[in-house]
Structures are given as structure tokens and as C-alpha cells.
């Protein structure tokens, strides 16, 4: 697993944990119920994009892997903002 793959896996774990935490308790003022619901859907989309990138890389399609990986990273960055993830905790 290279550095980008490791960071992406860690980022998914961080976002999963954040969604779980927010789902089981009182939301902070910067996260609305609607934002949390959207984030759950967007997180699944990010995971799917990352899986597509990994699949493309395993097939030797570096261009598709890079494009899909970049799209997953952008989605992760957006999720971090939506979920008010502490930047000192997440490496995305």
C-alpha cells in the first residue's frame, strides 16, 4: 500500500468515525441534521469512487485511477468541511 492509499484508507476511517459519533449524539452547532444526512450519502459515494480508483490501478489504468482517486480526495475534503472534522485529527 503506497502513501496515498494509506492516507485514503485512514481518511475513510476518520470520516466513518466522525459520522458514527455525530449520528449517536448531539450535533455541534456547525453540523445540521441535513448536512449529516448528506454526508452519509456522500461518504458512500467517496468509498465507491475510491474502490473504482483502486480497481483501475490494479488493471494498470493509471489515468483512470488518478482521476477517480482525485475525485475521491475532493469528496473527502468536502466531507471534512461538512462534518467539521478537526484538521489536526484527519490527514485528508
N, C-alpha and C positions, 0 to 999 in steps of 0.2 A: 504494500500500500504506500503510495507516494504521499508527499506532504499535503497536496491539495485534496486527495481522497480522505486522508486522516482528518484534516480540518473540516471537510464537509460532513463526515460522519459525526464528528464532535458537535458541529453546529446543529445537525438534526437532533442529536440527543439533548442539547441545550434547549432548543425550541420545543421539543416534545415535553421536557420537564417544565418549562415555563407555562405551556398550555395546560398541563396537568395541574400545576399549582394554582393557576388562575381559575380553572374550572371547579376547583374544590373549595374555594374560599371567596372572601370579599374582594371585589376588583379594586385595584388602585384607581384614583381619580383620572389618570391618563389613559385608562383602558375601559372602553364601554362594552356592554354585552354584545352589541352588534359587531364591534371590532374583534372580539374574541371569537364569535361565530365565523366571521370571515377568515380570521387567522387559521382556524381549524381546517377549513376548506383549502386555503392557500398552502398550508403545510403539507397536506396530502398531495397537492399539485407539485410542490417543490420536491417531495420524495419521488414522485413519478418521473420528474424531469431528471433527477439525479440517477435514477435507475436506467433511464434511456441513455444518459451520457456514459454510464459505466458499460452498458451493453454495446454501445457504438465503439467505445475504446477497446473492448475485448474482441471486436470484429475487425480492428485495425482502421476504423474510420475516424481518424484524428480530428478532421474538420467538424464532423457532426458531434463528436464527443466534446470538443472545445465549445461549440455553440450551445449545446444543451447544458454543459457544466456552467457556463457563464450565465445562462438563463436561470439555473437553479440558485446560483450565488446572488443574483439580483433579487430573486424571490425571497431568499433568506434575509438579505439586507432589509427589504421592505417589512418582513415579518418582525425582525428585531425592533424596528421603529414602532410598528403597530402594537407590539406587546410590551413596550418599554423595557426591553432587556438591557440590563446593566452592561455597558461595553467592556467593563473590566472582567466580566464573567465569561462572556461569549467571544469566540475568536473569529466570527464570521466576517 
